[in-house]
Amino acid sequence: MNKHQTDNANAAAFPVDTIRTMFPALQRAGDFIFMDNAAGAQIPQSVLDAVTNHLVSHNVQRGGRYGRSVTVDQSVADARESVALLINAASPAEICFGMNATSFIRLVSLGIGQMLQERDEIVITDMDHDANIATWLALESAGAKFKWWRMREDGNLHVDDLRPLVSDRTRLVACTVTAHSIGSIVDVASVAKIAHAAGAEVFLDCVHYGPHGLIDVQAWDCDYLVCSGYKNFSPHMGFLWGRFETLKRLPTFREDFIPDEPPYKVEAGTFIYENVSGMDAAVQYLELIGRNLAPSNNRSRRENIVAGMGAIRDYELVLAREMLGVLKDCGATIYGVSDEARITERVPTFCFNIGKLSPQRIVEEMADMQIGIRDGHMYAPRLMKRLNLSMDSGAIRASLVHYNTVDEIHRFGEALRTIIAKLS
């Protein structure tokens, strides 16, 4: 079966029309096309229901002896279990909830800054979101030194370039799983092998990869990982995973009455319980996709997640190949992986420019045509510099997820051609 036949089969097998009915925002949007999903995805009705149920039925503080408070404790415990299954954690106790990924990266960096000693080097990349760069650079005052793992001209990080950067002085390698700006996927399992061979740890920013593929902290053998729920079809919240013993060793701020063990020592203050309930429901939504695609009474929750994310990944490769073709037909300069033969190295997040046309004007024209995309520096100043792009204008980003369709991509292409003709 050739690629075209495989794409047709994957597209036909994936129930995108049924899935779209589960998202109220898509049903109410009319002709509007959501192609800014890298900035935040829409949520299914089941997630909205979970948030509403919390706010109506038990919007109280946890830790009390009365029924509604006990229910909050149970809902948080249920969410920990669901997220642990989502990422294949060894225990729900390794799942820590909070406001967002950035605050968790900073929390971990502050802890690691207190444990540098002779291992004082941190490897960072020029392809990451600045949240996974600036937070580590802030440790310079604590004595940290930095080595840069730089993206190659082909739009990705290569582990062969990492090897000479790692030594017995390396404390940590911090990198993304998938670039939020250009969609490139990093071979993080190989990153862990290189880092651990030198006695270093690995911190993964999994925010952008979360909605696109299967997360497996066991297979990746990482030490820390952060995600944001609002990219994963839930409301705004974030979570941190770390190996239990690793989190136990990590210095954190906590009040005296908080147990000095995970997850409690990591969760300073009260987080948004209703959004955690929404994250629980979002995991169940992903399970539902896997369960419906291949019904089986014998499959575990994790196995349904594996099946669901596998189907999403296959379908999104169809979207990525289609979008790549459209952009090339329009003469776009595509940043990141642009070779169709390497399509499996990316997710359907595309950063591009059209000649010398203003990214802002193109995005404004797209908005007038009811297509939501984004322009700017994508919170990646070092990547912009690497791509010879100014922070003021940056680039254009169109980002798709599994509720997008091939027809929407065709409409995007028609709109882009019209805009190019108008502005040229």
C-alpha positions as CSV (number, residue, x, y, z in Angstrom):
1,M,0.0,0.0,0.0
2,N,1.5,3.4,-1.0
3,K,1.4,6.5,1.1
4,H,-1.7,7.9,-0.6
5,Q,-3.6,4.7,-0.1
6,T,-2.4,4.5,3.6
7,D,-3.5,8.1,4.2
8,N,-6.9,7.4,2.7
9,A,-7.3,4.4,4.8
10,N,-6.3,6.2,8.0
11,A,-8.6,9.1,7.3
12,A,-11.5,6.9,6.5
13,A,-11.0,4.8,9.7
14,F,-10.8,7.8,12.0
15,P,-14.3,8.9,13.1
16,V,-13.6,12.7,12.9
17,D,-17.2,13.6,12.1
18,T,-18.4,11.8,15.2
19,I,-15.6,13.3,17.3
20,R,-16.5,16.8,16.2
21,T,-20.0,16.4,17.6
22,M,-18.5,15.9,21.1
23,F,-17.0,19.5,21.1
24,P,-19.5,22.2,21.8
25,A,-17.2,25.0,20.5
26,L,-16.9,23.3,17.1
27,Q,-20.7,22.9,16.9
28,R,-21.3,26.6,17.7
29,A,-18.4,27.9,15.6
30,G,-20.3,28.0,12.3
31,D,-17.8,28.5,9.5
32,F,-14.9,29.3,11.9
33,I,-11.9,27.0,11.7
34,F,-9.8,26.4,14.8
35,M,-6.1,26.3,13.6
36,D,-4.5,27.8,16.7
37,N,-4.7,24.7,18.8
38,A,-1.0,24.9,19.9
39,A,-2.1,27.9,21.9
40,G,-4.9,25.8,23.5
41,A,-7.4,23.1,22.3
42,Q,-11.1,23.0,22.6
43,I,-12.8,20.7,25.2
44,P,-15.3,17.9,24.8
45,Q,-18.8,18.2,26.4
46,S,-17.8,15.5,28.9
47,V,-15.0,17.7,30.2
48,L,-17.3,20.7,30.5
49,D,-19.8,18.5,32.3
50,A,-17.1,17.4,34.8
51,V,-16.1,21.0,35.5
52,T,-19.8,22.0,35.9
53,N,-20.5,19.1,38.2
54,H,-17.7,20.0,40.5
55,L,-18.7,23.6,40.7
56,V,-22.4,22.8,41.3
57,S,-22.1,19.6,43.4
58,H,-19.0,20.0,45.5
59,N,-17.3,23.3,45.1
60,V,-15.7,23.2,48.6
61,Q,-12.2,22.8,50.0
62,R,-10.8,19.3,50.3
63,G,-9.7,17.8,53.6
64,G,-13.0,18.1,55.5
65,R,-15.1,15.3,57.1
66,Y,-18.4,16.2,55.4
67,G,-19.6,14.5,52.2
68,R,-18.9,17.2,49.7
69,S,-15.3,17.7,50.9
70,V,-14.7,14.0,50.9
71,T,-15.9,14.0,47.3
72,V,-13.3,16.6,46.4
73,D,-10.5,14.4,47.9
74,Q,-11.8,11.5,45.8
75,S,-12.0,13.5,42.6
76,V,-8.4,14.6,43.0
77,A,-7.3,11.0,43.7
78,D,-9.3,9.9,40.6
79,A,-7.6,12.5,38.5
80,R,-4.1,11.5,39.7
81,E,-4.9,7.9,38.7
82,S,-6.1,8.9,35.3
83,V,-3.1,11.1,34.5
84,A,-0.8,8.4,35.8
85,L,-2.4,6.1,33.3
86,L,-2.2,8.7,30.5
87,I,1.6,9.0,30.9
88,N,2.3,5.4,32.2
89,A,3.6,6.6,35.6
90,A,4.6,4.0,38.2
91,S,2.2,5.5,40.8
92,P,-0.5,8.2,41.0
93,A,1.6,9.7,43.9
94,E,4.1,10.9,41.2
95,I,1.4,13.2,39.6
96,C,1.4,16.7,41.0
97,F,-1.3,19.3,40.0
98,G,-0.9,23.0,39.8
99,M,-1.5,26.1,37.7
100,N,0.7,25.6,34.6
101,A,3.8,24.0,33.2
102,T,6.0,27.1,33.5
103,S,5.4,27.3,37.3
104,F,6.4,23.7,37.6
105,I,9.6,24.1,35.5
106,R,10.5,27.0,37.8
107,L,9.7,24.9,40.9
108,V,12.0,22.1,39.7
109,S,14.7,24.5,38.6
110,L,14.8,26.2,42.1
111,G,15.1,22.8,43.7
112,I,17.9,21.7,41.4
113,G,19.7,25.0,41.9
114,Q,20.1,24.0,45.5
115,M,21.7,20.6,44.6
116,L,24.2,21.6,42.0
117,Q,27.5,21.0,43.8
118,E,30.2,19.5,41.5
119,R,27.5,18.7,38.9
120,D,26.9,22.3,37.8
121,E,26.2,22.0,34.1
122,I,22.8,22.1,32.5
123,V,22.2,21.4,28.8
124,I,19.4,23.5,27.2
125,T,18.3,23.8,23.6
126,D,17.6,26.6,21.1
127,M,14.4,24.9,19.9
128,D,12.5,25.1,23.1
129,H,9.8,27.4,24.5
130,D,11.5,30.0,26.5
131,A,9.8,28.6,29.7
132,N,12.2,25.7,29.4
133,I,15.2,27.9,28.8
134,A,14.9,31.1,30.9
135,T,13.9,29.1,34.0
136,W,17.3,27.2,33.9
137,L,19.3,30.2,32.9
138,A,18.0,31.9,36.0
139,L,20.2,29.4,38.0
140,E,23.4,31.2,36.8
141,S,23.5,33.1,40.1
142,A,23.4,29.7,41.9
143,G,26.6,28.7,40.0
144,A,25.0,26.8,37.1
145,K,26.9,26.7,33.8
146,F,25.1,26.0,30.5
147,K,25.7,24.1,27.3
148,W,23.6,24.6,24.2
149,W,22.2,21.7,22.3
150,R,21.5,23.4,19.0
151,M,19.0,22.6,16.3
152,R,20.4,21.5,12.9
153,E,19.5,23.1,9.6
154,D,17.1,20.2,8.9
155,G,14.8,21.6,11.7
156,N,15.4,19.1,14.5
157,L,17.7,18.3,17.4
158,H,20.0,15.4,16.8
159,V,21.3,13.2,19.6
160,D,24.7,12.9,18.0
161,D,25.1,16.6,18.8
162,L,24.1,16.0,22.4
163,R,26.8,13.3,23.2
164,P,29.8,15.7,23.3
165,L,27.9,18.1,25.6
166,V,27.3,15.6,28.4
167,S,30.0,14.8,31.0
168,D,30.4,13.9,34.6
169,R,29.7,17.6,35.4
170,T,26.2,17.5,33.7
171,R,23.4,17.8,36.3
172,L,20.5,17.9,33.8
173,V,19.4,17.9,30.2
174,A,16.3,20.0,29.6
175,C,14.5,19.7,26.3
176,T,11.1,19.5,24.6
177,V,9.5,16.4,23.4
178,T,8.0,18.3,20.5
179,A,8.7,21.9,19.5
180,H,5.6,24.0,20.2
181,S,6.6,26.4,17.4
182,I,7.8,24.2,14.5
183,G,6.3,20.8,15.4
184,S,9.6,18.7,15.4
185,I,9.6,15.6,17.5
186,V,12.8,14.8,19.6
187,D,14.1,11.3,20.2
188,V,13.8,11.7,24.0
189,A,14.4,8.0,24.8
190,S,17.9,8.4,23.3
191,V,18.4,11.6,25.2
192,A,17.7,9.7,28.4
193,K,20.2,7.0,27.6
194,I,23.0,9.6,26.9
195,A,22.2,11.6,30.0
196,H,21.9,8.6,32.4
197,A,25.1,7.1,31.1
198,A,26.8,10.2,32.4
199,G,24.8,10.2,35.7
200,A,22.7,13.2,34.7
201,E,18.9,13.6,34.8
202,V,16.4,14.5,32.1
203,F,13.7,17.1,32.2
204,L,11.1,17.0,29.4
205,D,8.7,19.7,28.4
206,C,5.8,17.6,27.0
207,V,3.3,20.4,26.7
208,H,3.1,20.4,23.0
209,Y,3.4,16.7,22.4
210,G,0.6,15.8,24.8
211,P,-2.4,16.0,22.4
212,H,-0.6,14.4,19.5
213,G,0.9,11.2,20.6
214,L,1.4,8.6,23.3
215,I,3.3,9.6,26.4
216,D,5.3,6.9,28.1
217,V,7.6,8.0,30.9
218,Q,8.7,4.4,31.5
219,A,9.7,3.9,27.8
220,W,11.3,7.3,27.6
221,D,13.1,6.7,31.0
222,C,13.0,10.5,31.8
223,D,13.2,11.9,35.3
224,Y,10.8,14.8,35.2
225,L,8.0,15.8,32.8
226,V,5.5,18.6,32.6
227,C,2.3,19.0,30.7
228,S,-0.5,21.6,30.4
229,G,-4.1,20.4,30.5
230,Y,-5.4,23.1,28.2
231,K,-3.4,21.7,25.3
232,N,-4.8,18.2,26.2
233,F,-8.6,19.0,25.8
234,S,-9.1,20.1,29.4
235,P,-9.3,23.5,31.1
236,H,-6.3,25.6,32.1
237,M,-4.1,23.6,34.6
238,G,-0.8,21.9,34.6
239,F,0.8,18.8,36.0
240,L,4.3,17.7,36.9
241,W,5.5,14.1,36.9
242,G,8.7,12.9,38.5
243,R,10.0,9.6,39.7
244,F,8.8,9.3,43.3
245,E,12.3,9.1,44.9
246,T,13.5,12.0,42.6
247,L,10.6,14.2,43.8
248,K,11.2,13.1,47.4
249,R,14.8,14.4,47.2
250,L,13.9,17.6,45.4
251,P,14.0,20.7,47.8
252,T,10.6,22.5,47.6
253,F,8.8,25.2,49.5
254,R,6.1,23.8,51.8
255,E,4.2,24.8,54.9
256,D,5.1,22.9,58.1
257,F,1.8,21.0,58.1
258,I,2.3,19.6,54.6
259,P,3.8,16.1,54.4
260,D,7.4,16.1,53.1
261,E,6.7,13.7,50.3
262,P,5.1,13.8,46.8
263,P,2.8,14.9,45.6
264,Y,1.9,17.1,48.6
265,K,5.4,18.7,49.0
266,V,5.1,19.9,45.4
267,E,1.6,21.3,45.5
268,A,2.0,24.6,47.3
269,G,-1.4,26.1,48.1
270,T,-4.8,25.4,46.6
271,F,-5.0,24.5,43.0
272,I,-8.1,24.6,40.7
273,Y,-10.0,21.5,41.7
274,E,-12.7,21.9,39.0
275,N,-10.1,22.0,36.3
276,V,-8.4,18.9,37.7
277,S,-11.8,17.2,37.4
278,G,-11.8,18.4,33.8
279,M,-8.4,16.8,33.2
280,D,-9.7,13.5,34.5
281,A,-12.5,13.7,32.0
282,A,-10.1,14.6,29.2
283,V,-8.2,11.4,29.8
284,Q,-11.4,9.4,29.8
285,Y,-12.3,11.1,26.5
286,L,-9.0,9.8,25.0
287,E,-9.8,6.4,26.4
288,L,-13.2,6.5,24.7
289,I,-11.6,7.0,21.3
290,G,-9.6,3.9,21.7
291,R,-12.5,1.9,23.1
292,N,-14.8,2.9,20.3
293,L,-12.3,2.2,17.6
294,A,-11.7,-1.4,18.7
295,P,-14.3,-2.5,21.3
296,S,-13.0,-5.0,23.8
297,N,-14.1,-5.9,27.3
298,N,-10.6,-7.2,28.2
299,R,-8.6,-4.1,27.5
300,S,-7.3,-2.0,30.4
301,R,-7.7,1.8,30.6
302,R,-4.0,2.2,29.6
303,E,-4.5,-0.1,26.6
304,N,-7.5,2.0,25.5
305,I,-5.3,5.2,25.8
306,V,-2.6,3.5,23.7
307,A,-5.2,2.6,21.1
308,G,-6.8,6.1,21.1
309,M,-3.5,8.0,20.9
310,G,-2.3,5.6,18.2
311,A,-5.3,6.3,16.1
312,I,-4.9,10.1,16.7
313,R,-1.3,9.9,15.7
314,D,-2.1,8.0,12.4
315,Y,-4.8,10.4,11.5
316,E,-2.7,13.5,12.3
317,L,0.0,12.2,10.0
318,V,-2.6,12.4,7.2
319,L,-3.3,16.0,8.2
320,A,0.4,16.9,8.4
321,R,1.1,15.5,5.0
322,E,-1.9,17.4,3.5
323,M,-0.9,20.6,5.2
324,L,2.7,20.2,4.1
325,G,1.5,19.9,0.5
326,V,-0.7,22.9,0.7
327,L,2.0,25.1,2.1
328,K,4.5,24.0,-0.5
329,D,2.0,24.7,-3.3
330,C,1.6,28.2,-1.9
331,G,5.4,28.8,-2.0
332,A,5.7,29.0,1.8
333,T,9.0,28.9,3.6
334,I,8.4,26.1,6.2
335,Y,10.5,26.1,9.4
336,G,11.2,22.7,10.9
337,V,10.8,19.4,9.1
338,S,9.6,20.0,5.6
339,D,10.7,16.8,3.9
340,E,7.7,14.6,3.4
341,A,9.9,11.5,3.8
342,R,10.5,12.7,7.4
343,I,6.8,13.4,8.2
344,T,6.9,11.1,11.2
345,E,9.4,13.5,12.8
346,R,6.7,16.1,13.2
347,V,3.2,16.8,14.4
348,P,0.7,18.9,12.4
349,T,2.0,22.2,13.8
350,F,3.4,24.4,11.0
351,C,5.5,27.5,11.3
352,F,6.0,29.4,8.0
353,N,6.3,32.6,6.1
354,I,5.2,33.7,2.6
355,G,8.1,35.6,1.0
356,K,8.3,39.1,2.4
357,L,4.6,39.4,3.1
358,S,3.7,40.5,6.6
359,P,2.8,37.6,8.9
360,Q,0.5,40.0,10.8
361,R,-1.4,41.0,7.6
362,I,-1.8,37.4,6.5
363,V,-3.1,36.3,9.9
364,E,-5.5,39.3,10.0
365,E,-6.8,38.4,6.5
366,M,-7.2,34.8,7.6
367,A,-9.3,36.0,10.6
368,D,-11.5,38.0,8.3
369,M,-12.1,34.7,6.4
370,Q,-13.0,32.9,9.7
371,I,-9.7,30.9,10.1
372,G,-7.9,31.3,13.4
373,I,-4.1,31.0,13.2
374,R,-1.3,32.9,14.9
375,D,1.7,35.1,14.2
376,G,4.7,36.3,16.2
377,H,7.7,35.0,18.0
378,M,5.9,32.0,19.5
379,Y,7.6,32.6,22.9
380,A,10.8,31.3,21.4
381,P,13.3,34.3,21.0
382,R,16.3,32.0,20.6
383,L,14.6,30.0,17.9
384,M,13.6,33.2,16.1
385,K,17.2,34.3,16.1
386,R,18.3,30.8,14.9
387,L,15.8,31.1,12.0
388,N,17.0,34.7,11.2
389,L,13.5,36.1,12.1
390,S,12.9,39.2,14.0
391,M,11.0,39.2,17.3
392,D,8.7,41.9,16.0
393,S,7.3,40.0,13.0
394,G,8.3,36.4,13.6
395,A,6.4,33.9,11.6
396,I,2.9,32.4,11.1
397,R,1.8,29.2,12.8
398,A,-1.1,27.0,11.9
399,S,-1.6,24.1,14.4
400,L,-4.0,21.2,14.0
401,V,-5.3,18.5,16.2
402,H,-7.4,15.4,15.7
403,Y,-10.7,17.3,15.4
404,N,-9.5,19.2,12.3
405,T,-10.3,17.8,8.9
406,V,-8.7,17.5,5.5
407,D,-11.5,19.7,4.1
408,E,-10.5,22.5,6.6
409,I,-6.9,22.3,5.3
410,H,-8.2,22.7,1.7
411,R,-10.2,25.7,2.8
412,F,-7.1,27.1,4.5
413,G,-5.2,26.6,1.3
414,E,-7.8,28.4,-0.8
415,A,-7.8,31.3,1.6
416,L,-4.0,31.5,1.7
417,R,-3.8,31.6,-2.1
418,T,-6.5,34.4,-2.2
419,I,-4.6,36.4,0.4
420,I,-1.2,36.0,-1.4
421,A,-2.8,37.3,-4.6
422,K,-4.3,40.2,-2.8
423,L,-1.2,41.3,-0.9
424,S,1.4,40.6,-3.6
